[in-house]
């Protein structure tokens, strides 16, 4: 495993927009159907907005109808950490970038084949690289 990227809050704030900071560094959530990638259908790679790590490709993206970009699998399972999230009186599985600990979203067991998983990811946590696939 590669060493985690660590920056101060001031360093993250200088790199990210206020919305990106709120979502990626403070585990916020953008409103459904408001993010720039929820309906993107172009071929390419989705990278972490904080560190640039490739996380998902358009090959695993699908329309879940939930209003956030949804993927049935990460590019590499080792690139996405999972943590139990008990906020808001429910138990969910939070996803974070394994390289910089950025909050990405959550994963649910209601996705399509082949994994049956739905990685529900905030657009604010991602950068899209069109045409590029790792």
C-alpha positions as CSV (number, residue, x, y, z in Angstrom):
1,X,0.0,0.0,0.0
2,X,1.2,3.5,-0.8
3,X,1.6,6.0,2.0
4,X,-1.4,8.2,2.6
5,X,-1.3,11.8,1.5
6,X,-1.7,14.2,4.4
7,X,-2.3,17.9,4.2
8,X,-3.5,20.5,6.6
9,X,-7.0,21.9,6.4
10,X,-5.6,25.1,5.0
11,X,-3.8,23.2,2.2
12,X,-7.0,21.3,1.3
13,X,-9.1,24.5,1.4
14,X,-6.6,26.2,-1.0
15,X,-6.8,23.3,-3.5
16,X,-10.6,22.6,-3.4
17,X,-13.8,24.7,-4.0
18,X,-15.9,25.2,-0.9
19,X,-18.3,22.5,-2.1
20,X,-15.5,20.0,-2.8
21,X,-14.0,20.7,0.6
22,X,-17.4,20.2,2.4
23,X,-18.0,16.9,0.7
24,X,-14.5,15.4,0.4
25,X,-12.9,16.6,3.6
26,X,-16.0,17.0,5.9
27,X,-18.0,14.0,4.6
28,X,-20.8,16.1,3.3
29,X,-23.3,15.2,0.6
30,X,-24.4,17.1,-2.5
31,X,-28.1,17.3,-3.3
32,X,-29.4,14.5,-5.6
33,X,-29.4,15.3,-9.3
34,X,-27.2,18.4,-8.7
35,X,-23.7,17.1,-9.2
36,X,-21.9,17.5,-12.5
37,X,-21.4,13.8,-13.2
38,X,-24.7,12.1,-12.1
39,X,-25.8,11.9,-15.7
40,X,-22.5,11.8,-17.6
41,X,-22.3,9.0,-20.1
42,X,-19.0,9.8,-21.8
43,X,-16.1,7.2,-21.7
44,X,-13.3,8.0,-19.3
45,X,-11.9,7.7,-15.8
46,X,-13.2,9.3,-12.6
47,X,-10.3,10.3,-10.3
48,X,-10.2,11.6,-6.7
49,X,-10.7,15.4,-6.7
50,X,-8.2,15.7,-3.8
51,X,-5.2,13.6,-5.0
52,X,-6.0,12.6,-8.6
53,X,-6.0,8.8,-7.8
54,X,-8.0,6.9,-10.5
55,X,-11.0,5.4,-8.7
56,X,-13.7,4.4,-11.2
57,X,-14.2,4.1,-15.0
58,X,-17.2,4.7,-17.2
59,X,-17.3,1.0,-17.9
60,X,-18.7,0.3,-14.4
61,X,-21.0,3.4,-14.3
62,X,-24.7,2.8,-14.5
63,X,-27.9,4.8,-14.1
64,X,-29.3,3.9,-10.7
65,X,-31.9,6.6,-10.7
66,X,-30.6,7.9,-7.3
67,X,-29.2,11.2,-8.5
68,X,-25.6,10.6,-7.9
69,X,-22.9,8.9,-10.1
70,X,-23.3,5.2,-9.5
71,X,-20.7,2.4,-10.2
72,X,-20.9,-1.3,-9.7
73,X,-17.2,-1.6,-8.9
74,X,-14.1,0.6,-8.3
75,X,-11.2,0.5,-10.8
76,X,-9.3,-1.5,-8.1
77,X,-10.9,-2.4,-4.7
78,X,-7.6,-1.4,-3.0
79,X,-8.1,2.2,-4.1
80,X,-11.4,2.6,-2.1
81,X,-11.6,2.1,1.6
82,X,-14.8,1.2,3.3
83,X,-15.9,2.3,6.8
84,X,-19.0,1.8,8.9
85,X,-21.0,5.1,9.0
86,X,-23.7,5.3,11.8
87,X,-24.6,8.9,11.2
88,X,-28.2,10.0,11.0
89,X,-29.5,7.0,12.9
90,X,-28.8,4.4,10.3
91,X,-25.9,2.1,9.4
92,X,-24.3,2.5,6.0
93,X,-20.9,1.7,4.4
94,X,-18.9,4.9,3.7
95,X,-16.4,4.9,0.9
96,X,-13.1,6.9,1.0
97,X,-10.2,7.3,-1.3
98,X,-7.5,5.0,0.1
99,X,-4.7,7.4,-0.9
100,X,-5.9,10.6,0.8
101,X,-8.9,9.6,2.9
102,X,-11.3,11.9,0.9
103,X,-15.0,11.0,1.5
104,X,-16.5,9.7,-1.7
105,X,-20.0,8.5,-0.8
106,X,-21.5,5.2,0.2
107,X,-21.8,1.6,-1.1
108,X,-25.1,-0.3,-1.1
109,X,-25.9,-3.9,-1.8
110,X,-28.5,-3.1,-4.5
111,X,-26.5,-2.7,-7.6
112,X,-26.4,-4.6,-10.9
113,X,-24.4,-7.7,-11.9
114,X,-21.7,-8.6,-11.8
115,X,-21.1,-7.3,-8.3
116,X,-24.6,-6.5,-7.0
117,X,-23.1,-3.3,-5.5
118,X,-23.9,0.3,-6.0
119,X,-21.1,2.8,-5.2
120,X,-23.1,6.0,-4.8
121,X,-20.4,8.7,-5.2
122,X,-20.6,12.5,-4.9
123,X,-19.6,14.4,-8.1
124,X,-17.9,16.9,-5.8
125,X,-15.4,14.2,-4.8
126,X,-14.5,13.3,-8.4
127,X,-12.8,14.7,-11.5
128,X,-13.6,13.2,-14.8
129,X,-10.9,12.5,-17.4
130,X,-12.7,11.9,-20.7
131,X,-11.4,9.3,-23.0
132,X,-8.8,8.1,-20.5
133,X,-9.2,4.7,-19.0
134,X,-6.6,3.2,-16.6
